[in-house]
């Protein structure tokens, strides 16, 4: 089954398909009614011209409905990718969040060498690839927060200072925790609609 996000995209695709199917047909019928010579080029409507117009219309509708089917398959694929990839990503970001809490009292000069800083950047990139706009938004904010923290680390890491005393350290943790929560909620929604 489709999740809310997939249902919304399918609904918008349906309205687009109907618009692309109805509007050109209405325009063609209006032209045939107002000025048939414009469509026929001044020739009489015979069987070959009529069949040609029908063939063009059917080809056009075939293209529209094939495009709609391809967009639906893409939406389903994106939802499946999210459901498969999100649990591991959620777990990894949860570990990073816990490490940030634990490391808050450690010396600030040791922060740069911590593996979870580079792991967080990789996790944010992965979160932006799952094609969920809510997760992508929070992951982008968390990435910006990490870059801000890195700049602050250059200025604030000195002996006697704990990592938690660096400006923006806890704001970064907050963004990681928010991303963990967002992934959890989106994953629950995706599973509930399966």
N, C-alpha and C positions, 0 to 999 in steps of 0.2 A: 504494500500500500504506500501511498505517497504521504509525506509529512506536510505540515502547513506551508512551508516555504515552497515545496514542489507544487502543491495545489494552487497557490497564488500565481506561480509562474505559468502553470498550465492554463489557468483561467485567463491570464493576460494574453497568452498565445492564442486561446480560442477567440477572444474578442478581436485580435489582430487578423486572424484567419478569416473570420466572418466579414470584417471590414474589407479585406483585400478581395474577397469573393463577391460581395454584394455591390460595392461602389463601382468597380469597373463594369460589371454587368448592367447596372442601372444606367450608367453613362452610355454604353453601347446601345441599349434599348431606346434611350432617349434620342440618340443620334439617328437610329433607324427610323424612328417615328417622325422626327423633325425634318431630317434631311437624308433620306436613303441614298441619294446620289453621292454624298460624302463618303459613305461606307463602300458603296459598290463601284465608285469611280465612274459613274455615268452609265455603266452597263446594266442590262436587265438582270434581275435576280434569277439565276437558273440553279439547277441542282448542284453543279460543281461549286458555285460561289456559296451556296447555303451550306454544303458539306464542309467547305473550307473554313467558314466561320464557326461551325460547330466543332470542327477539329481543333481550331485555335483555342476556342473556349475550353474544351476538355483538356488540352495540353496545359493551359494556364491553371485550371483548377487542380490538375495533377501535380504541378509544381508547387502550388500553395499547400496542398494537403500533405505532400511528401516533406516539405519543409517543416510543417507543423509536427509531423511524426518524428522527424529528426530532433526537433527542439524538445519534445517530450522525452525521448530516449536520453538526451543530454541531461535533463533535469533529474531523471531517475538515476542515471549514472552518478551525478554529483551527490545525490542523497545517499547512495550506497557507499561511495567513497568516504563521505562524512561519517557514516555509521561504523565503517571498518577502521578508519584512521583515528577517530576521536578517543577511544578508550586508552590507547597507548599514550597519546599526547596528553590527555587528562592526567594520567598517572605520572608522567614525567614532570609536568608543570606542578603537580602537587608535591613532588619530592623537592623541586627547586624552592617552592614556597616554604616548606619546612626547613630546608637548609638556610634560607634567608633569616628565618626566625632564630634558629640556633646560632647563626654566625653574628647576630646583632651585637653581642657582647665581646666578640673577639677583636683583636687589634686591627685597626683600619688599614695598616700597611700590608696586611696579609690578604686583603680583599681582592686585589688585582690578580693574584695567582690562583684564585679559587676557580675550580672547573665549572661550577654552576653558573658563572657569569657567561662563559662562552656557550654552555648548554642552553641557557635561556634564549640567547639570540637565535640559535638553530631552532628551538621549539617555537619561537614567534614566527619564524619564516614558515615552518610547517603548518602552524595554525592559520596563516593567511592563505595557504593553498587548499584548505578544505572546502572552500567555496560556500561559506556561510557568512552572510554580511554582518551579523552580530558578532560572531567570533573574530572575523577579520578586523572589525572596527576596534575591538578591545586589544587584539594582538598588535595593531599598529600603535595604539596609545602606549602599550607596554614597551614596545620597541623604542619609542621616543623617550619614555621614562628611563630606560636602560642607558640610552645615549647621554641623557642629562646626568645620570648618576656617574657615568664614566668621566664626564667633564669635571664633576664635583670631586671625584676621587683624585684627580691630578692636583687639585688645590687644597684638599682637606685631609689627605692621609698623612698623619704625622704621629710620632711616638706618643703614647698616652691617650690616644683617641680611639674609641671603639668604632666599629663599623656602623653601628646604629646611630652614632653621632654625626656621621657624614650627612650633609643636607641632601635630601631626596632619596635616602636609603629606604625609609619606610614607605615613601610614596611609590617607589619601585615595587616593594613587596606587596603593597596594596593592589597595584595593577596586575601583578602575577596572580594574586589570590582572586581578583575579579575575573581574570581569564579562566582560571580553574572553575569558578562558579558558572561562568557563561557556557563553557564547554559542557559542564555537567547538565545544565538546564536544557541546552539545545539537544544533547544526546537523549535525555529523557523524553523530550518532545518527539524526536525522530523515532524512538523505540515505541512510544505510545501510539503513533500513527502507522506502525508497521502491521 
